[in-house]
Amino acid sequence: MSVRSERVARLIQKEVAGLLNSSFSEHFGPMLTITGARVSRDLSIAYLYVSVYGAKPEERKATFRHLEELNPQIRNALAGRIRHQVRKIPELRFFLDETLEEAERIEGLFEKIRAERGAREDGPSEGS
């Protein structure tokens, strides 16, 4: 990615995160985080990775769907913030980032393995 692309991606990530925490907070609250951003080579599309915090997978998916429904309003608000820094406001494409949930799932599997090892050895495992 070129330096310009990286700068634009960081700018968009920062500004969209700010919008979600201020102008659109009544829709989501503190449950959304923009975890990453990248832009197409011609800067016409911004790919935004969003982590949604919620207790249940259904709630996370519903929040993400609502975010996608608000895409035109978010893009319009973004235009007001960065119109002097880019020639064309990129199309926004959101992707659900489930890295945190996946890490928790894997950690749970490791914990289960540790517990099974401990049970086989008749005591807690030390150093393995």
C-alpha positions in Angstrom: 0.0 0.0 0.0 1.3 3.4 -0.9 2.0 6.1 1.7 -1.0 8.1 0.4 -3.3 5.1 0.7 -2.1 4.4 4.2 -2.7 8.0 5.2 -6.2 8.1 3.8 -7.0 4.7 5.4 -5.9 6.0 8.8 -7.8 9.2 8.3 -11.0 7.4 7.4 -10.6 5.0 10.3 -10.1 7.8 12.8 -13.0 9.9 11.4 -15.5 7.1 11.1 -14.7 5.9 14.6 -15.2 9.5 15.8 -18.5 9.7 14.0 -19.7 6.4 15.5 -18.8 7.6 19.0 -20.3 11.0 18.7 -23.0 11.6 16.0 -24.2 8.0 15.7 -23.7 7.0 19.4 -27.4 6.9 20.0 -27.6 4.1 17.5 -24.8 2.0 18.9 -23.3 3.3 22.1 -19.8 2.2 23.0 -20.3 -1.2 21.4 -18.5 -0.5 18.1 -14.8 -0.2 17.4 -13.2 0.3 14.0 -10.3 -2.1 14.3 -8.7 -1.5 10.9 -9.1 0.2 7.5 -7.6 0.0 4.1 -8.5 1.7 0.8 -8.4 0.6 -2.8 -5.5 1.6 -5.0 -7.6 4.4 -6.6 -8.9 5.5 -3.1 -12.5 5.0 -4.3 -13.4 2.3 -1.7 -12.6 2.2 2.0 -12.8 -1.2 3.7 -13.5 -0.8 7.4 -13.2 -3.6 9.9 -15.6 -3.3 12.8 -15.6 -5.1 16.1 -19.0 -5.3 17.7 -19.1 -6.0 21.5 -22.2 -7.7 22.7 -23.2 -10.7 24.8 -24.7 -12.8 22.0 -23.8 -13.4 18.4 -27.3 -12.4 17.3 -27.0 -9.0 19.0 -23.6 -8.5 17.3 -25.0 -9.4 13.9 -28.0 -7.2 14.4 -25.8 -4.2 15.4 -23.6 -4.8 12.3 -26.7 -4.9 10.0 -27.9 -1.6 11.5 -24.4 -0.2 10.8 -24.7 -1.2 7.2 -28.2 0.3 6.9 -26.7 3.6 8.2 -23.8 3.5 5.7 -25.2 6.4 3.5 -25.6 8.7 6.5 -22.2 7.8 7.8 -20.6 8.4 4.4 -22.4 11.8 4.2 -21.2 12.8 7.7 -17.7 11.6 6.8 -17.8 13.8 3.7 -18.4 16.8 5.9 -15.3 16.0 8.0 -12.7 15.1 5.2 -14.0 16.9 2.1 -10.9 19.2 2.1 -8.5 16.4 2.5 -9.6 14.0 -0.3 -10.9 14.7 -3.8 -13.6 12.1 -3.7 -15.3 10.5 -0.7 -14.8 6.8 -0.9 -17.5 4.3 -0.8 -17.6 2.6 2.6 -17.6 -1.1 3.0 -17.9 -2.6 6.5 -16.7 -6.0 7.5 -17.4 -7.7 10.8 -14.1 -8.3 12.6 -14.6 -11.3 14.9 -11.0 -11.6 15.9 -11.7 -11.0 19.6 -14.4 -13.6 19.7 -12.2 -16.1 17.9 -9.3 -15.4 20.3 -11.7 -16.0 23.3 -12.9 -19.2 21.7 -9.4 -20.5 21.2 -8.4 -19.5 24.7 -11.4 -21.5 25.9 -10.2 -24.5 24.0 -6.7 -24.2 25.5 -8.2 -23.9 29.0 -10.2 -27.1 28.4 -7.0 -28.9 27.2 -5.2 -27.7 30.4 -8.1 -28.9 32.6 -8.1 -32.3 30.9 -4.3 -32.7 31.3 -4.6 -31.7 34.9 -7.4 -34.2 35.5 -5.3 -37.0 33.8 -2.3 -36.2 36.0 -4.4 -36.0 39.2 -3.4 -32.4 39.9 -2.7 -29.1 38.3 -0.2 -29.1 35.5 3.1 -27.3 36.3 5.3 -26.0 33.5 3.6 -27.5 30.5 
